[in-house]
Amino acid sequence: MPPSETPVAFLKENSDVEAVQLFITDPSGVPRGKTASIGELERLFAHGRPVAGSILGLDITGTDVDGSGLVWDTGDADLICRPVPGTLSRAPWLARPTAQLMLSMYALGGTPAPADPRHVLARAIERLRARGLRPVLAVELEFYLLRAGQPAGSIARGEGRIEAYGLARLEELAPVFDEVYAAARLQGIPAETLMSEYAPGQFEITLTHRDDALRAVDEAILLKRLLRGVAAKHGLVATFMAKPFVDLAGSGMHLHVSLAAAGTDAGASGDLASRNSTSGNFFASDDLAGTPLMRQAIAGLKATMAESLLVFAPNGNSYRRFRSQSYAPIAASWGINNRSVSIRAPLGPPASRHLEHRIAGADANPYLAAATVLAGIERGIVHELDPGPPVTGNGYRDPAVKRELPQTWQEAIDRAAASQFLRAALGAEFLKIFLAIKRQECDRFSAEVTDLDRSWYLHST
């Protein structure tokens, strides 16, 4: 059942609902908001709702980031949040009959708020559309289900069993996943394949390819919230932390992208779509490497990956995921039917040809990751870049693959701060805010004295 488009229709179909949870996604990808009475719903759709603009200037722990310019520089002023179309639905994991509604933030004059990451993606889509191109996008999310801090399920990690692709874990946790899929149907989220990933308690759910890329990423945001809600109802924690356990696989977020014609209303001067004779998938080809346009897109992603890594790996823990032969890529590389690279050309019928961007962690903000990927694709096509030959075999050990990505969080912050590409891709004001947030987090994270510090140094130095 798709979500209702109007509050009147929703209230007619859901007369028992007593409250509505309102949330917006902040630059770190954290949903933040409040619970309102259901009586406020129609007024919210008509006029929006004042919300402190500083809600988008918090670090991942919810602490103010004064350097964002969104707190005391503005007097902690309100901006206006408005509903995201198609996101009003029930939150069936909550005991009290409750609805859920995604919001997006605007300045008082009606212009998009620079700090809202959803607007960053909308601008990236519009830039491609102005060139006659429409991105078709799908998101894959990896995550762990935990019970008491350990992977859920009776097949314990202590037994030394990975059970990748195993059905036993899916069957054991079927009551949880049955409820996940039922809730996804209720909310209109096109959840597809479920699989047991390369660690106990680790799973992946794929979403349908959408020719509305903004909606595709909205659905990823909604699915993450749904998974957390249903898991909590079953006494579990669903975590998208990049590397929860040192000895187990990290969790990634893979973006699948192709390009089609934007439509008859698009087509600016120098229209990139004019290079293609087909009105379907511009990457479609009998060649597994796709069309020249697809290879240019891949080249753009390779060329911009190092300076963009902070978007794909935004947290201190993110960098623990990048290990050789870990299914997490460690270089700006590409290959055909190869999971040891960061950009993969998957198998499939010619009409389904697309690229898979594999470097982002599951902890990355999906709006920012998608916006940066689309901007990298645009860069490669505009400049007709060449990705070089694809990696064959083990990309972790290929001597031709250059290891030029930042190795630490601080290095990634410094590379992002110097990046003219990111400044254009995300917007100068958004990048300033994002850097302020990540610098504060990095400083706090680095200052923390951990148990490992004490274990290594307390008695030996």
C-alpha positions as CSV (number, residue, x, y, z in Angstrom):
1,M,0.0,0.0,0.0
2,P,1.6,3.3,-1.0
3,P,1.6,6.1,1.5
4,S,-1.3,8.6,1.3
5,E,-0.5,11.8,-0.5
6,T,-2.7,14.1,1.5
7,P,-3.4,14.3,5.3
8,V,-7.1,14.2,4.7
9,A,-6.9,10.9,2.9
10,F,-4.5,9.5,5.5
11,L,-6.7,10.5,8.4
12,K,-9.7,9.0,6.7
13,E,-7.9,5.7,6.2
14,N,-6.2,5.7,9.7
15,S,-8.8,7.2,12.1
16,D,-7.1,5.4,15.1
17,V,-3.8,7.2,14.7
18,E,-3.1,9.4,17.7
19,A,0.3,11.0,17.0
20,V,2.8,11.6,14.2
21,Q,6.6,11.4,14.4
22,L,8.2,14.2,12.4
23,F,11.9,13.8,11.4
24,I,14.5,15.4,9.2
25,T,17.9,13.8,8.3
26,D,20.9,15.9,9.5
27,P,24.3,16.1,7.7
28,S,25.6,13.1,9.6
29,G,22.6,11.0,8.4
30,V,21.0,11.0,11.9
31,P,17.1,11.4,11.9
32,R,16.1,14.1,14.3
33,G,12.6,15.4,15.1
34,K,9.7,15.2,17.5
35,T,6.3,13.6,18.1
36,A,3.3,15.9,17.4
37,S,-0.4,15.3,17.9
38,I,-2.3,14.1,14.9
39,G,-4.4,17.2,15.1
40,E,-1.4,19.2,13.8
41,L,-1.1,17.3,10.6
42,E,-3.3,19.3,8.3
43,R,-1.8,22.6,9.5
44,L,1.7,21.3,9.0
45,F,0.9,20.3,5.3
46,A,-0.6,23.8,4.7
47,H,2.0,26.0,6.4
48,G,5.0,23.9,7.4
49,R,6.4,23.9,10.9
50,P,9.0,26.2,12.5
51,V,12.0,24.1,13.6
52,A,15.4,25.3,15.0
53,G,17.8,25.6,12.2
54,S,20.5,24.3,14.6
55,I,19.0,20.9,14.3
56,L,21.2,20.5,11.2
57,G,24.2,21.9,13.0
58,L,24.7,19.1,15.5
59,D,27.5,16.5,15.6
60,I,26.7,12.8,15.6
61,T,26.3,12.8,19.4
62,G,23.7,15.6,19.2
63,T,26.1,18.3,20.5
64,D,26.0,21.8,19.0
65,V,28.7,22.6,16.5
66,D,29.2,26.4,16.8
67,G,31.5,26.4,13.8
68,S,28.6,25.5,11.6
69,G,27.2,29.0,11.9
70,L,23.8,27.5,12.6
71,V,23.7,28.0,16.4
72,W,24.6,31.3,18.1
73,D,25.5,33.1,14.9
74,T,21.8,33.0,14.0
75,G,20.4,33.3,17.6
76,D,19.3,29.7,17.2
77,A,16.6,30.9,14.9
78,D,13.8,28.8,13.5
79,L,13.5,27.9,9.8
80,I,10.5,26.2,8.2
81,C,10.2,22.4,7.7
82,R,7.8,21.1,5.1
83,P,6.6,17.5,4.4
84,V,8.4,15.4,1.9
85,P,5.7,14.2,-0.6
86,G,4.8,10.5,-0.3
87,T,6.3,9.9,3.1
88,L,3.2,10.1,5.4
89,S,2.5,6.6,6.6
90,R,2.0,4.5,9.7
91,A,5.0,3.5,11.9
92,P,3.7,0.0,12.6
93,W,6.5,-1.0,15.0
94,L,5.2,1.5,17.6
95,A,2.7,0.2,20.2
96,R,0.7,3.5,20.2
97,P,-1.0,4.1,16.8
98,T,1.4,6.5,15.3
99,A,2.2,8.0,11.9
100,Q,5.5,9.0,10.5
101,L,6.4,12.0,8.2
102,M,9.7,13.0,6.7
103,L,10.5,16.7,6.6
104,S,12.8,19.0,4.6
105,M,14.0,22.4,5.7
106,Y,13.6,25.8,4.0
107,A,14.6,29.4,4.7
108,L,11.7,31.7,5.7
109,G,11.6,33.1,2.2
110,G,11.0,29.6,0.8
111,T,14.5,28.8,-0.6
112,P,16.1,25.4,0.3
113,A,18.1,25.5,3.5
114,P,21.8,25.0,2.6
115,A,22.4,22.6,5.5
116,D,19.7,20.1,4.5
117,P,21.4,17.2,2.8
118,R,18.3,16.3,0.9
119,H,18.5,19.5,-1.0
120,V,22.2,18.7,-1.9
121,L,21.0,15.6,-3.7
122,A,18.2,17.4,-5.4
123,R,20.7,19.9,-6.8
124,A,22.9,17.1,-8.1
125,I,20.0,15.5,-9.9
126,E,18.9,18.9,-11.4
127,R,22.4,19.5,-12.7
128,L,22.3,16.2,-14.6
129,R,18.8,16.9,-15.8
130,A,19.9,20.3,-17.2
131,R,22.2,18.2,-19.4
132,G,19.4,16.0,-20.6
133,L,20.3,13.1,-18.2
134,R,18.2,11.3,-15.6
135,P,19.9,9.1,-13.0
136,V,18.4,5.7,-12.3
137,L,19.5,4.6,-8.8
138,A,19.1,1.8,-6.3
139,V,20.6,1.4,-2.8
140,E,21.9,-1.7,-1.1
141,L,22.2,-1.5,2.7
142,E,24.3,-3.9,4.8
143,F,23.7,-3.9,8.6
144,Y,24.0,-6.0,11.7
145,L,21.3,-7.2,14.0
146,L,22.6,-7.4,17.6
147,R,21.3,-8.8,20.8
148,A,23.1,-7.6,24.0
149,G,25.9,-6.2,21.8
150,Q,26.6,-9.4,20.0
151,P,25.4,-10.7,16.6
152,A,21.9,-12.0,16.8
153,G,21.1,-15.7,16.2
154,S,22.2,-19.0,17.6
155,I,25.0,-19.5,15.1
156,A,27.5,-17.7,17.3
157,R,30.7,-16.1,16.1
158,G,32.6,-18.2,18.7
159,E,31.9,-21.3,16.6
160,G,34.0,-19.8,13.8
161,R,31.2,-20.1,11.2
162,I,30.7,-17.3,8.7
163,E,27.7,-18.8,6.9
164,A,27.7,-16.3,4.1
165,Y,24.6,-16.6,2.0
166,G,23.3,-19.1,4.5
167,L,19.5,-19.6,4.8
168,A,19.6,-20.8,8.4
169,R,20.1,-17.3,9.8
170,L,17.3,-16.0,7.6
171,E,15.0,-18.7,8.8
172,E,15.9,-18.3,12.4
173,L,15.2,-14.5,12.3
174,A,12.2,-14.9,9.9
175,P,9.7,-13.3,12.4
176,V,11.8,-10.2,12.4
177,F,12.2,-10.0,8.6
178,D,8.6,-10.9,8.0
179,E,7.7,-7.9,10.0
180,V,10.3,-5.8,8.2
181,Y,8.8,-6.6,4.8
182,A,5.2,-6.1,6.0
183,A,6.1,-2.7,7.3
184,A,7.9,-1.9,4.1
185,R,4.8,-2.7,2.1
186,L,2.7,-0.6,4.3
187,Q,5.1,2.4,3.8
188,G,5.5,1.8,0.1
189,I,9.2,1.0,0.4
190,P,10.2,-1.5,-2.4
191,A,12.4,-3.8,-0.4
192,E,13.6,-6.7,-2.5
193,T,16.3,-9.3,-1.9
194,L,17.4,-10.2,1.6
195,M,20.6,-12.1,2.2
196,S,22.8,-13.2,5.0
197,E,26.1,-11.4,4.6
198,Y,29.7,-12.3,5.4
199,A,29.5,-12.3,9.2
200,P,27.2,-13.7,11.9
201,G,24.3,-11.4,12.4
202,Q,25.1,-9.4,9.2
203,F,22.5,-8.9,6.5
204,E,21.8,-7.0,3.3
205,I,18.5,-5.7,1.8
206,T,18.3,-4.3,-1.7
207,L,15.9,-1.7,-2.9
208,T,14.3,-1.3,-6.4
209,H,16.0,0.8,-9.1
210,R,14.1,4.1,-9.4
211,D,14.2,6.6,-12.2
212,D,13.4,9.2,-9.4
213,A,16.8,9.2,-7.7
214,L,15.6,11.4,-4.9
215,R,12.8,9.0,-4.1
216,A,15.2,6.1,-4.2
217,V,17.3,7.7,-1.5
218,D,14.3,8.7,0.6
219,E,13.4,5.1,0.6
220,A,16.8,4.1,1.9
221,I,16.4,6.6,4.7
222,L,13.0,5.2,5.5
223,L,14.2,1.6,5.4
224,K,17.0,2.3,7.9
225,R,14.5,3.8,10.3
226,L,12.1,1.0,9.7
227,L,14.8,-1.6,10.4
228,R,15.8,0.0,13.6
229,G,12.2,0.3,14.7
230,V,11.2,-3.3,14.0
231,A,14.5,-4.6,15.5
232,A,13.9,-2.7,18.7
233,K,10.4,-4.2,18.9
234,H,12.1,-7.7,18.9
235,G,14.7,-6.7,21.5
236,L,17.4,-6.3,18.9
237,V,19.6,-3.4,17.7
238,A,19.9,-2.8,13.9
239,T,23.2,-1.0,13.4
240,F,24.7,0.6,10.3
241,M,28.1,1.2,12.0
242,A,30.8,0.7,9.4
243,K,32.9,-1.7,11.5
244,P,31.2,-3.0,14.7
245,F,33.7,-5.8,15.3
246,V,37.4,-6.0,14.7
247,D,37.3,-9.6,13.5
248,L,34.1,-9.5,11.4
249,A,33.2,-7.9,8.1
250,G,32.3,-4.2,7.9
251,S,29.0,-2.9,6.5
252,G,28.8,-1.0,3.2
253,M,26.2,0.9,1.3
254,H,26.3,0.2,-2.5
255,L,24.8,2.6,-5.0
256,H,23.7,1.2,-8.4
257,V,23.5,3.9,-11.0
258,S,22.7,4.2,-14.7
259,L,21.6,7.2,-16.9
260,A,18.5,7.7,-19.1
261,A,17.1,10.6,-21.0
262,A,15.7,13.3,-18.7
263,G,12.6,13.9,-20.8
264,T,11.3,16.2,-23.4
265,D,11.5,19.3,-21.1
266,A,15.2,18.9,-20.6
267,G,18.0,19.6,-23.0
268,A,20.2,22.6,-22.4
269,S,22.9,23.8,-24.7
270,G,25.6,21.2,-25.0
271,D,23.2,18.5,-23.9
272,L,25.2,15.4,-23.0
273,A,22.3,13.1,-24.0
274,S,22.8,14.2,-27.6
275,R,25.8,11.9,-27.7
276,N,23.5,8.9,-27.4
277,S,21.2,7.5,-30.1
278,T,18.9,5.6,-27.7
279,S,16.3,7.0,-25.4
280,G,16.6,4.1,-22.9
281,N,19.5,3.2,-20.7
282,F,22.6,5.2,-21.9
283,F,24.8,2.5,-20.4
284,A,23.1,-0.4,-22.2
285,S,25.6,-2.5,-24.2
286,D,26.5,-6.0,-25.1
287,D,29.9,-5.0,-23.8
288,L,30.1,-5.8,-20.0
289,A,32.0,-2.6,-19.6
290,G,29.0,-0.6,-20.9
291,T,29.1,2.2,-23.3
292,P,31.7,4.9,-23.7
293,L,29.4,7.1,-21.5
294,M,29.4,4.6,-18.7
295,R,33.2,4.3,-18.8
296,Q,33.5,8.1,-18.7
297,A,31.2,8.0,-15.6
298,I,33.4,5.4,-14.0
299,A,36.4,7.6,-14.7
300,G,34.9,10.6,-13.1
301,L,34.2,8.5,-9.9
302,K,37.7,7.3,-9.9
303,A,39.2,10.8,-10.4
304,T,37.1,12.3,-7.5
305,M,37.1,9.5,-5.0
306,A,40.1,10.5,-2.9
307,E,38.9,14.0,-2.2
308,S,35.4,12.7,-1.6
309,L,36.2,10.0,0.8
310,L,35.0,12.0,3.8
311,V,31.5,11.8,2.4
312,F,31.7,8.0,1.9
313,A,33.6,7.4,5.2
314,P,32.4,10.2,7.5
315,N,33.2,8.9,10.9
316,G,36.2,7.8,13.0
317,N,35.1,4.1,12.9
318,S,34.6,4.3,9.1
319,Y,38.3,3.8,8.4
320,R,38.5,0.6,10.3
321,R,36.5,-1.0,7.5
322,F,39.1,-0.5,4.8
323,R,41.2,-3.7,5.0
324,S,42.7,-5.8,2.3
325,Q,40.5,-8.8,1.1
326,S,37.7,-7.6,3.4
327,Y,35.1,-7.0,0.6
328,A,35.6,-3.3,1.4
329,P,37.6,-1.6,-1.4
330,I,40.8,0.2,-0.5
331,A,41.6,2.1,-3.8
332,A,40.0,4.0,-6.6
333,S,39.6,1.1,-9.0
334,W,37.1,-0.5,-11.3
335,G,36.4,-3.9,-12.7
336,I,33.9,-6.1,-14.5
337,N,32.1,-8.7,-12.3
338,N,34.7,-8.1,-9.6
339,R,34.1,-7.4,-5.9
340,S,37.7,-6.4,-5.1
341,V,37.3,-3.0,-6.6
342,S,35.5,0.2,-5.6
343,I,33.4,0.6,-8.9
344,R,32.0,-2.6,-10.3
345,A,30.3,-3.3,-13.6
346,P,27.9,-6.1,-12.7
347,L,26.7,-8.9,-14.9
348,G,23.2,-8.8,-16.4
349,P,21.3,-8.3,-19.7
350,P,22.6,-5.5,-21.9
351,A,19.5,-3.3,-21.1
352,S,20.3,-3.5,-17.4
353,R,23.9,-2.4,-17.7
354,H,24.9,0.0,-14.8
355,L,27.7,0.7,-12.4
356,E,27.9,-0.2,-8.7
357,H,29.7,2.2,-6.4
358,R,31.0,0.2,-3.5
359,I,33.2,2.3,-1.3
360,A,30.6,4.0,0.9
361,G,30.1,2.6,4.4
362,A,26.6,1.9,5.7
363,D,27.3,4.8,8.1
364,A,27.4,7.3,5.3
365,N,24.6,9.8,4.7
366,P,22.8,8.3,1.7
367,Y,21.8,11.8,0.4
368,L,25.4,13.0,0.4
369,A,26.8,9.7,-0.9
370,A,24.4,9.7,-3.9
371,A,24.9,13.5,-4.6
372,T,28.7,13.0,-4.6
373,V,28.4,9.9,-6.9
374,L,26.2,11.8,-9.4
375,A,28.6,14.8,-9.4
376,G,31.5,12.5,-10.0
377,I,29.6,10.9,-12.9
378,E,28.9,14.3,-14.3
379,R,32.6,15.3,-14.0
380,G,33.7,12.2,-15.9
381,I,31.2,12.7,-18.7
382,V,31.7,16.5,-19.1
383,H,35.5,16.0,-19.4
384,E,35.3,12.7,-21.3
385,L,37.6,11.0,-18.9
386,D,39.1,7.6,-19.4
387,P,39.0,5.1,-16.5
388,G,41.9,3.0,-17.9
389,P,41.8,-0.8,-18.1
390,P,39.6,-2.7,-15.7
391,V,41.2,-4.6,-12.9
392,T,41.1,-8.3,-13.4
393,G,41.6,-10.8,-10.6
394,N,42.5,-9.7,-7.1
395,G,42.3,-5.9,-7.0
396,Y,43.8,-5.8,-3.5
397,R,47.1,-7.2,-4.8
398,D,47.2,-5.7,-8.3
399,P,50.4,-3.7,-8.4
400,A,48.9,-1.4,-11.1
401,V,46.2,-0.2,-8.6
402,K,47.4,3.0,-6.9
403,R,46.7,3.3,-3.2
404,E,45.9,7.1,-3.1
405,L,42.9,7.3,-0.8
406,P,43.2,9.0,2.6
407,Q,44.2,6.6,5.2
408,T,42.9,8.4,8.2
409,W,39.8,10.5,9.2
410,Q,41.9,13.6,9.6
411,E,43.5,13.2,6.2
412,A,40.1,12.8,4.6
413,I,38.9,16.0,6.3
414,D,41.9,17.9,5.0
415,R,41.4,16.5,1.4
416,A,37.7,17.4,1.5
417,A,38.5,21.0,2.8
418,A,40.8,21.5,-0.2
419,S,38.5,20.1,-2.8
420,Q,37.0,22.4,-5.4
421,F,35.0,19.4,-6.7
422,L,33.2,18.9,-3.4
423,R,32.6,22.6,-3.0
424,A,30.7,22.5,-6.3
425,A,29.1,19.1,-5.8
426,L,27.7,19.8,-2.3
427,G,27.6,23.6,-2.3
428,A,30.1,25.8,-0.6
429,E,27.8,26.6,2.4
430,F,26.9,22.9,3.0
431,L,30.6,21.9,2.7
432,K,31.5,24.5,5.3
433,I,28.9,23.2,7.7
434,F,29.8,19.5,7.1
435,L,33.5,20.2,7.7
436,A,32.8,22.0,10.9
437,I,30.8,19.1,12.1
438,K,33.4,16.5,11.2
439,R,36.3,18.5,12.6
440,Q,34.5,18.8,15.9
441,E,33.8,15.1,15.9
442,C,37.4,14.2,15.0
443,D,38.8,16.4,17.7
444,R,36.5,14.9,20.3
445,F,37.1,11.3,19.1
446,S,40.9,11.7,19.0
447,A,41.0,13.2,22.5
448,E,39.2,10.2,24.1
449,V,41.4,7.9,26.2
450,T,40.2,4.3,25.5
451,D,40.6,1.0,27.2
452,L,43.1,0.1,24.5
453,D,45.2,3.1,25.5
454,R,45.3,1.9,29.1
455,S,45.9,-1.7,28.1
456,W,48.9,-0.9,25.9
457,Y,50.5,2.0,27.7
458,L,49.5,2.2,31.4
459,H,52.2,-0.2,32.6
460,S,54.6,-0.2,29.7
461,T,55.6,3.4,29.3
